Structure formats: C-alpha cells, structure tokens
Amino acid sequence: PPVSNCPPHFEKPMASSAPPPVSNCPPQAVKPLASPVVDSLKPENPTTVKELAAGITLTTEQVAGPPRKFIYTVEVAKPNAVSFDADFTGSTNLTLKDADVFNQLFKRTLVAPHSKLIVAELTVKDPAVATSLRCKYRYEEQAPASIPTVSVPNAPLSGPPPGVTGGPKSAKYKLVEFLQGLELLEYIDLFNTEQIDWDLLKDMADNEDSLRATLKELGIARLGHREKIITAIRKEKLTTNK
C-alpha cells in the first residue's frame, strides 16, 4: 500500500459522562496570613508613659530619625533597685543597642533606686524594608540590701550616701555610682558576687592587661564595655593623682 507522509492521527477519547466523585472530607478553610503583632511596649503615639507599679514608670518614645528609633526608659522613684528584662525576639529589621552577647534581641538592665535609665534602644536597619516589633518585658524589684541606694547622678563622690550622716561613701557605694555613670550598672551583681568594691577595682587597674582578663572572666563579655571600664578608671586615677 502507498506510504502516507502525514503524521499518525490519534482520536481524542470522549469525555466520560459520569459525574465527578463526591469527597466525604470536610472543606478546609484557608488560613489567613498572620497579622502584624502589636507590641505592648510599642508606642502608638511618639511618646507614651505607663506606670508598671507604684514608683516604677516605663516611658516609650518613637524617634522619626533618620534613623528611626524606639527608646524605652524606666524611672524608679523608690528605694528598691529594679531589674528589667526586655526581650525583642521575633522582631525584624531592628538592632538592639548593648544587647546580650548570646541573644542580640535581649537586654537585661539594672536600674538603681531613685534614678532614670534607658533600658532599650532599637534602631531600624533599613528604612526600605518592612519592620516588625515584638516585645515581652519582665521587671523585678530588689531589696535595698542587695544594692546600695544611689542618689542623683553626677553627685560628688565625697558626700555621704542617702540616709548616712557625714563620713565618706563606702567603696561599694562608689562602685555603684561609677558603673551608673558609665551606664553599666547591670554588671554590679557580678562585682558583688566576687566581693570586688571600688578600691579593689582601682588597685586591679594597675595592671590593665590583667584587669581585662579578669573582667572577661567575671562575665563582662562585650569588649567595648570592658575597655570603657578600664578607660574610666585610668582617667579617674589621673584626676585624683593616684
């Protein structure tokens, strides 16, 4: 028989007239996209003030920038120190100043009695990128015995601590005031645990290399904080000619 040059032709099967099978499974609802988390600390207005407890106030502030920032400040108006934990885990496009070395979105701060201190400062990394802010916070009051009472910042070192008549301030109190001036008061418990007061710390600073190693072993993991302490002691010793 003659050979055809046409491609082979396949007939398309006829569509089945049977109805589609009916599923016995219930219809599944489509899960909507998660809405942005509204942070309990995130201020809806540029500045808000919240009383956490009697004598403990939290102020939140939005700074338009650039760069845009979120600043949280705790004020303690009572004789107890306050340990404040700010956890921003889950936030995106934000940098936390002086964050914990093991968690860059967590910071613990010890606020001295009768003082006001910034406990968290967040900066937006890239204004062109979507930013989300999540925060959980926890605070705990500490008994006056655990930390000496601190008076108004920048008070002269020669005066007595509050409630004490006459006489110089104790070496332990001077250390508290020294660390508070550097905004490093969160480390006071580390020094107290090892019974290091101001006088001992100054003596240890005679060998700065040894002091660097000691501060690191003590638990001050951030290099900048260790150098800040050493530099401040050096300036203090030069000022007092010691």
Contacts in CASP RR format, 6 or more apart in sequence:
PFRMAT RR
TARGET T0000
AUTHOR 0000-0000-0000
METHOD contacts of the structure
MODEL  1
PPVSNCPPHFEKPMASSAPPPVSNCPPQAVKPLASPVVDSLKPENPTTVK
ELAAGITLTTEQVAGPPRKFIYTVEVAKPNAVSFDADFTGSTNLTLKDAD
VFNQLFKRTLVAPHSKLIVAELTVKDPAVATSLRCKYRYEEQAPASIPTV
SVPNAPLSGPPPGVTGGPKSAKYKLVEFLQGLELLEYIDLFNTEQIDWDL
LKDMADNEDSLRATLKELGIARLGHREKIITAIRKEKLTTNK
36 132 0 8 1.000
37 132 0 8 1.000
37 133 0 8 1.000
37 134 0 8 1.000
39 133 0 8 1.000
39 134 0 8 1.000
39 135 0 8 1.000
40 135 0 8 1.000
40 136 0 8 1.000
40 137 0 8 1.000
41 58 0 8 1.000
41 60 0 8 1.000
41 72 0 8 1.000
41 86 0 8 1.000
41 135 0 8 1.000
41 137 0 8 1.000
42 60 0 8 1.000
42 70 0 8 1.000
42 133 0 8 1.000
42 135 0 8 1.000
43 60 0 8 1.000
43 61 0 8 1.000
43 62 0 8 1.000
43 70 0 8 1.000
45 62 0 8 1.000
46 61 0 8 1.000
46 62 0 8 1.000
46 64 0 8 1.000
47 59 0 8 1.000
47 60 0 8 1.000
47 61 0 8 1.000
47 62 0 8 1.000
48 59 0 8 1.000
48 60 0 8 1.000
49 57 0 8 1.000
49 58 0 8 1.000
49 59 0 8 1.000
49 60 0 8 1.000
50 57 0 8 1.000
50 58 0 8 1.000
50 59 0 8 1.000
50 60 0 8 1.000
51 57 0 8 1.000
51 58 0 8 1.000
52 58 0 8 1.000
52 74 0 8 1.000
52 139 0 8 1.000
53 139 0 8 1.000
53 141 0 8 1.000
54 78 0 8 1.000
55 75 0 8 1.000
55 76 0 8 1.000
55 77 0 8 1.000
55 78 0 8 1.000
56 74 0 8 1.000
56 75 0 8 1.000
56 76 0 8 1.000
56 77 0 8 1.000
56 78 0 8 1.000
56 82 0 8 1.000
56 139 0 8 1.000
56 141 0 8 1.000
57 74 0 8 1.000
57 75 0 8 1.000
57 77 0 8 1.000
58 72 0 8 1.000
58 73 0 8 1.000
58 74 0 8 1.000
58 137 0 8 1.000
59 72 0 8 1.000
59 73 0 8 1.000
59 74 0 8 1.000
59 75 0 8 1.000
60 70 0 8 1.000
60 71 0 8 1.000
60 72 0 8 1.000
60 73 0 8 1.000
61 70 0 8 1.000
61 71 0 8 1.000
61 72 0 8 1.000
61 73 0 8 1.000
62 68 0 8 1.000
62 69 0 8 1.000
62 70 0 8 1.000
63 69 0 8 1.000
63 70 0 8 1.000
63 71 0 8 1.000
66 127 0 8 1.000
67 123 0 8 1.000
67 124 0 8 1.000
67 127 0 8 1.000
68 123 0 8 1.000
68 124 0 8 1.000
68 127 0 8 1.000
69 121 0 8 1.000
69 122 0 8 1.000
69 123 0 8 1.000
69 124 0 8 1.000
70 94 0 8 1.000
70 120 0 8 1.000
70 121 0 8 1.000
70 122 0 8 1.000
70 133 0 8 1.000
71 118 0 8 1.000
71 120 0 8 1.000
71 121 0 8 1.000
71 122 0 8 1.000
72 86 0 8 1.000
72 118 0 8 1.000
72 119 0 8 1.000
72 120 0 8 1.000
72 121 0 8 1.000
73 116 0 8 1.000
73 117 0 8 1.000
73 118 0 8 1.000
73 119 0 8 1.000
74 82 0 8 1.000
74 84 0 8 1.000
74 109 0 8 1.000
74 111 0 8 1.000
74 116 0 8 1.000
74 117 0 8 1.000
74 119 0 8 1.000
74 139 0 8 1.000
75 111 0 8 1.000
75 115 0 8 1.000
75 116 0 8 1.000
75 117 0 8 1.000
76 82 0 8 1.000
76 111 0 8 1.000
76 112 0 8 1.000
76 113 0 8 1.000
76 114 0 8 1.000
76 115 0 8 1.000
76 116 0 8 1.000
77 114 0 8 1.000
78 113 0 8 1.000
78 114 0 8 1.000
79 113 0 8 1.000
79 114 0 8 1.000
79 144 0 8 1.000
79 149 0 8 1.000
80 113 0 8 1.000
80 141 0 8 1.000
80 142 0 8 1.000
80 143 0 8 1.000
80 144 0 8 1.000
81 110 0 8 1.000
81 111 0 8 1.000
81 112 0 8 1.000
81 113 0 8 1.000
81 141 0 8 1.000
81 142 0 8 1.000
81 144 0 8 1.000
81 146 0 8 1.000
81 147 0 8 1.000
82 110 0 8 1.000
82 111 0 8 1.000
82 139 0 8 1.000
82 140 0 8 1.000
82 141 0 8 1.000
82 142 0 8 1.000
83 108 0 8 1.000
83 109 0 8 1.000
83 110 0 8 1.000
83 111 0 8 1.000
83 139 0 8 1.000
83 140 0 8 1.000
83 141 0 8 1.000
83 142 0 8 1.000
84 108 0 8 1.000
84 109 0 8 1.000
84 110 0 8 1.000
84 111 0 8 1.000
84 119 0 8 1.000
84 137 0 8 1.000
84 138 0 8 1.000
84 139 0 8 1.000
85 106 0 8 1.000
85 107 0 8 1.000
85 108 0 8 1.000
85 137 0 8 1.000
85 138 0 8 1.000
85 139 0 8 1.000
86 106 0 8 1.000
86 107 0 8 1.000
86 108 0 8 1.000
86 109 0 8 1.000
86 119 0 8 1.000
86 120 0 8 1.000
86 135 0 8 1.000
86 137 0 8 1.000
87 103 0 8 1.000
87 105 0 8 1.000
87 106 0 8 1.000
87 135 0 8 1.000
87 136 0 8 1.000
87 137 0 8 1.000
87 138 0 8 1.000
88 94 0 8 1.000
88 96 0 8 1.000
88 105 0 8 1.000
88 106 0 8 1.000
88 120 0 8 1.000
88 122 0 8 1.000
88 133 0 8 1.000
88 134 0 8 1.000
88 135 0 8 1.000
89 103 0 8 1.000
89 105 0 8 1.000
89 106 0 8 1.000
89 134 0 8 1.000
89 136 0 8 1.000
90 105 0 8 1.000
90 132 0 8 1.000
90 134 0 8 1.000
91 105 0 8 1.000
91 122 0 8 1.000
91 131 0 8 1.000
91 132 0 8 1.000
91 133 0 8 1.000
91 134 0 8 1.000
91 135 0 8 1.000
92 129 0 8 1.000
92 130 0 8 1.000
92 131 0 8 1.000
92 132 0 8 1.000
93 124 0 8 1.000
93 125 0 8 1.000
93 126 0 8 1.000
93 129 0 8 1.000
93 130 0 8 1.000
93 131 0 8 1.000
93 132 0 8 1.000
94 105 0 8 1.000
94 122 0 8 1.000
94 123 0 8 1.000
94 124 0 8 1.000
94 125 0 8 1.000
94 131 0 8 1.000
94 133 0 8 1.000
95 104 0 8 1.000
95 122 0 8 1.000
95 123 0 8 1.000
95 125 0 8 1.000
96 104 0 8 1.000
96 105 0 8 1.000
96 106 0 8 1.000
96 107 0 8 1.000
96 120 0 8 1.000
96 121 0 8 1.000
96 122 0 8 1.000
97 120 0 8 1.000
97 121 0 8 1.000
97 122 0 8 1.000
97 123 0 8 1.000
98 107 0 8 1.000
98 121 0 8 1.000
98 222 0 8 1.000
98 225 0 8 1.000
99 105 0 8 1.000
99 106 0 8 1.000
99 107 0 8 1.000
100 106 0 8 1.000
100 107 0 8 1.000
100 108 0 8 1.000
101 221 0 8 1.000
101 222 0 8 1.000
107 119 0 8 1.000
107 120 0 8 1.000
108 186 0 8 1.000
109 117 0 8 1.000
109 119 0 8 1.000
109 120 0 8 1.000
109 185 0 8 1.000
109 186 0 8 1.000
110 142 0 8 1.000
110 147 0 8 1.000
110 185 0 8 1.000
110 186 0 8 1.000
110 188 0 8 1.000
110 189 0 8 1.000
111 117 0 8 1.000
111 119 0 8 1.000
111 185 0 8 1.000
112 147 0 8 1.000
112 149 0 8 1.000
112 150 0 8 1.000
112 176 0 8 1.000
112 180 0 8 1.000
112 185 0 8 1.000
113 144 0 8 1.000
113 147 0 8 1.000
113 149 0 8 1.000
113 150 0 8 1.000
114 149 0 8 1.000
114 150 0 8 1.000
114 151 0 8 1.000
114 152 0 8 1.000
114 162 0 8 1.000
115 150 0 8 1.000
115 153 0 8 1.000
115 180 0 8 1.000
117 180 0 8 1.000
117 183 0 8 1.000
117 185 0 8 1.000
118 183 0 8 1.000
122 133 0 8 1.000
124 131 0 8 1.000
146 192 0 8 1.000
147 176 0 8 1.000
147 188 0 8 1.000
147 192 0 8 1.000
148 161 0 8 1.000
148 170 0 8 1.000
148 172 0 8 1.000
148 173 0 8 1.000
148 176 0 8 1.000
149 161 0 8 1.000
149 162 0 8 1.000
149 163 0 8 1.000
150 173 0 8 1.000
150 176 0 8 1.000
150 177 0 8 1.000
150 180 0 8 1.000
151 161 0 8 1.000
151 162 0 8 1.000
153 180 0 8 1.000
153 181 0 8 1.000
154 181 0 8 1.000
155 177 0 8 1.000
157 169 0 8 1.000
157 174 0 8 1.000
157 177 0 8 1.000
158 168 0 8 1.000
158 169 0 8 1.000
159 166 0 8 1.000
159 167 0 8 1.000
159 168 0 8 1.000
159 169 0 8 1.000
160 166 0 8 1.000
160 167 0 8 1.000
160 168 0 8 1.000
160 169 0 8 1.000
161 169 0 8 1.000
161 170 0 8 1.000
161 173 0 8 1.000
169 177 0 8 1.000
170 197 0 8 1.000
171 197 0 8 1.000
171 198 0 8 1.000
171 199 0 8 1.000
171 200 0 8 1.000
172 192 0 8 1.000
172 197 0 8 1.000
172 198 0 8 1.000
174 197 0 8 1.000
174 198 0 8 1.000
174 199 0 8 1.000
175 188 0 8 1.000
175 191 0 8 1.000
175 196 0 8 1.000
175 197 0 8 1.000
175 198 0 8 1.000
175 201 0 8 1.000
176 185 0 8 1.000
176 188 0 8 1.000
178 198 0 8 1.000
178 232 0 8 1.000
178 236 0 8 1.000
179 185 0 8 1.000
179 187 0 8 1.000
179 188 0 8 1.000
179 191 0 8 1.000
179 229 0 8 1.000
182 228 0 8 1.000
182 229 0 8 1.000
182 232 0 8 1.000
184 225 0 8 1.000
184 228 0 8 1.000
184 229 0 8 1.000
187 218 0 8 1.000
187 219 0 8 1.000
187 220 0 8 1.000
187 225 0 8 1.000
190 218 0 8 1.000
190 219 0 8 1.000
190 220 0 8 1.000
191 197 0 8 1.000
191 201 0 8 1.000
191 218 0 8 1.000
194 218 0 8 1.000
196 204 0 8 1.000
196 218 0 8 1.000
201 233 0 8 1.000
202 233 0 8 1.000
202 236 0 8 1.000
202 237 0 8 1.000
202 242 0 8 1.000
204 210 0 8 1.000
204 211 0 8 1.000
204 214 0 8 1.000
205 211 0 8 1.000
205 230 0 8 1.000
205 233 0 8 1.000
205 234 0 8 1.000
205 237 0 8 1.000
208 230 0 8 1.000
208 234 0 8 1.000
211 230 0 8 1.000
212 226 0 8 1.000
212 227 0 8 1.000
212 230 0 8 1.000
215 226 0 8 1.000
215 229 0 8 1.000
215 230 0 8 1.000
216 226 0 8 1.000
220 226 0 8 1.000
220 229 0 8 1.000
END
